[in-house]
Amino acid sequence: MLRRQGGFTLTELVMVIVIVAILGVGVTRFITATVGGYVDTADRQKLATASYVASEKISRELRTALPNSIRLNATDSCIEYIPILAGTFYTSIPLASADNSITAVGARVSSAVSGRAAVYPVSVSDLYSPANTGAITAATATLPVGTDEITITLSANHQFDADSPARRIYVVDTPRALCVVSGKMFLYRNYGFNSSVSLPPSGGSRAVLLDNISTGANTFDYTPASLVRNAVVNFRYALSSGDENWQTEQEVHIRNVP
């Protein structure tokens, strides 16, 4: 007896191939869109995290600035400041004549702090030109450990030109600067004092705080302090990675009690 043999016709085979191809294209597009969305989200999250960390570092750096020590370069791409290492209240400073000792209240520091002593810093130009007289010492000041009355010693005699109404004294480090250069934000240290604004500074060392910065959208703004409010620094920058962009703007209040 003859048996009927089953199979597919050419038309059926073509239809199956077309249907499978359509399903394959749909699945491929779905997977591609899903993976692309994940990649875009990861890039966006990466930019947001980098921006948050950098903004916090910048804010912490600027909050340590000595009152009236902020200055900018001509293009507002760099900001310079003198960071405070420690501070306390003095009971006597050399005003009538030069001396190498200052009597103060203990600052409760865990170890001795060395830097330059600053009293009543009101002129930014004087702060960047340390001398034997003025608001900031050219000599090194050492703040010892202690909770009661202490003596801050200077490596050379100094005469301050004004008494602080609040009797505050600060021990400060050498200037630092934050600058956007070639798509990166750098923190500059240990380059010394410059009487004129020369930013980005030469010499010293620098460390990268932020990368992938877009050009043309990065500035620092500084509003000096008044009798009713602190000084304010506003900084903004834009980051880019692939097709993703992230813009950040933040405001930092600077102490204004000299």
Secondary structure as the mmCIF struct_conf table of DSSP 4:
data_model
#
loop_
_struct_conf.conf_type_id
_struct_conf.id
_struct_conf.beg_label_comp_id
_struct_conf.beg_label_asym_id
_struct_conf.beg_label_seq_id
_struct_conf.end_label_comp_id
_struct_conf.end_label_asym_id
_struct_conf.end_label_seq_id
HELX_LH_PP_P HELX_LH_PP_P1 LEU A 2 GLY A 6
HELX_RH_AL_P HELX_RH_AL_P1 LEU A 10 ARG A 63
TURN_TY1_P TURN_TY1_P1 THR A 64 THR A 64
STRN STRN1 ALA A 65 ALA A 65
HELX_LH_PP_P HELX_LH_PP_P2 LEU A 66 LEU A 66
TURN_TY1_P TURN_TY1_P2 PRO A 67 ASN A 68
STRN STRN2 ARG A 71 LEU A 72
TURN_TY1_P TURN_TY1_P3 ALA A 74 THR A 75
BEND BEND1 ASP A 76 SER A 77
STRN STRN3 CYS A 78 TYR A 81
STRN STRN4 PRO A 83 PRO A 83
STRN STRN5 ILE A 84 SER A 92
BEND BEND2 ALA A 96 SER A 97
STRN STRN6 ASP A 99 VAL A 105
BEND BEND3 SER A 110 SER A 111
STRN STRN7 VAL A 113 ALA A 118
BEND BEND4 TYR A 120 TYR A 120
HELX_RH_AL_P HELX_RH_AL_P2 VAL A 124 LEU A 127
TURN_TY1_P TURN_TY1_P4 TYR A 128 TYR A 128
BEND BEND5 SER A 129 SER A 129
STRN STRN8 ALA A 131 ALA A 131
BEND BEND6 ASN A 132 ASN A 132
STRN STRN9 THR A 133 THR A 133
BEND BEND7 GLY A 134 ALA A 135
STRN STRN10 ILE A 136 THR A 137
BEND BEND8 ALA A 138 ALA A 139
STRN STRN11 ALA A 141 LEU A 143
BEND BEND9 VAL A 145 VAL A 145
BEND BEND10 THR A 147 ASP A 148
STRN STRN12 GLU A 149 HIS A 158
STRN STRN13 GLN A 159 GLN A 159
BEND BEND11 ASP A 161 ALA A 162
TURN_TY1_P TURN_TY1_P5 PRO A 165 ALA A 166
STRN STRN14 ARG A 168 VAL A 172
STRN STRN15 ARG A 176 VAL A 181
TURN_TY1_P TURN_TY1_P6 SER A 182 GLY A 183
STRN STRN16 LYS A 184 ARG A 189
BEND BEND12 ASN A 190 ASN A 190
BEND BEND13 SER A 195 SER A 196
BEND BEND14 LEU A 199 PRO A 200
BEND BEND15 GLY A 203 GLY A 204
STRN STRN17 SER A 205 LEU A 210
STRN STRN18 ILE A 213 ILE A 213
HELX_LH_PP_P HELX_LH_PP_P3 SER A 214 SER A 214
TURN_TY1_P TURN_TY1_P7 THR A 215 GLY A 216
STRN STRN19 THR A 219 THR A 223
BEND BEND16 LEU A 227 ARG A 229
STRN STRN20 ALA A 231 SER A 241
TURN_TY1_P TURN_TY1_P8 GLY A 242 ASP A 243
STRN STRN21 GLU A 244 ILE A 254
#
